[in-house]
């Protein structure tokens, strides 16, 4: 429990409540992922997709906070080019 508490206390908490930049990033990433964004197009060979809503929140928060998103979840792969999100291979 002590190790867990030390680890948790080292994390930065980033609340998203009432954060207009995160809301805008959410809308942008969601539209981009579904290939419905008016000015951003998916890279050649990448098909539109519905991301899980929690994944969109995670991506939007990381983008706005300029945080590195470390994940092995391939659902974020298509965001690398325009949103600068990073992931690691499993």
C-alpha positions in Angstrom: 0.0 0.0 0.0 2.9 2.4 0.8 4.4 1.8 -2.7 1.0 2.4 -4.3 0.5 5.6 -2.3 3.9 6.9 -3.2 3.2 6.2 -6.9 -0.2 7.8 -6.9 1.1 10.9 -5.1 3.7 11.3 -7.9 1.0 11.6 -10.6 -0.2 14.9 -11.9 -4.0 15.1 -11.8 -5.5 17.0 -14.8 -9.2 17.7 -14.3 -11.1 18.2 -17.5 -14.2 19.8 -16.1 -15.1 23.0 -17.8 -11.9 23.1 -19.9 -12.9 24.6 -23.3 -9.7 23.7 -25.0 -10.1 20.0 -24.1 -13.8 20.2 -25.3 -12.6 21.7 -28.7 -9.9 19.1 -29.0 -12.4 16.3 -28.3 -14.7 17.6 -31.1 -11.7 18.0 -33.5 -10.3 14.5 -32.8 -13.7 12.8 -33.0 -14.5 14.5 -36.3 -11.1 13.7 -37.7 -11.3 10.1 -36.6 -14.6 9.7 -38.4 -13.3 11.5 -41.5 -15.9 14.3 -41.0 -13.5 17.2 -40.1 -13.9 20.1 -42.6 -10.2 20.8 -43.0 -8.2 17.8 -41.7 -8.0 14.5 -43.7 -6.9 11.1 -42.6 -3.7 9.9 -44.1 -3.9 7.9 -47.3 -4.8 4.3 -46.5 -6.3 5.1 -43.1 -10.0 4.5 -42.9 -12.5 6.4 -40.8 -13.3 4.9 -37.4 -15.4 5.5 -34.3 -13.0 5.7 -31.4 -14.3 4.9 -28.0 -15.5 8.0 -26.3 -13.1 7.5 -23.3 -10.2 7.2 -25.8 -11.2 10.5 -27.4 -11.2 12.2 -24.0 -7.8 10.7 -23.2 -6.4 11.8 -26.6 -7.9 15.3 -26.3 -6.5 15.8 -22.7 -3.0 14.6 -23.7 -3.1 16.9 -26.8 -4.1 20.0 -24.9 -1.8 19.4 -22.0 1.1 18.5 -24.4 1.5 15.3 -22.5 3.0 12.2 -24.0 0.3 9.5 -24.3 2.0 6.2 -23.7 -0.2 3.3 -24.8 -0.1 0.0 -26.6 -3.7 0.6 -27.9 -3.7 0.8 -31.7 -6.9 2.9 -31.6 -4.7 5.9 -31.2 -2.3 5.2 -34.2 -4.1 7.4 -36.7 -3.7 10.5 -34.4 0.0 10.5 -34.5 0.4 12.6 -37.7 -1.8 15.6 -36.8 -1.9 15.4 -33.0 1.6 14.4 -32.2 0.5 11.6 -29.8 3.0 8.8 -29.2 2.6 5.2 -28.3 4.8 2.2 -27.6 4.8 -1.2 -29.3 4.0 -4.1 -27.0 
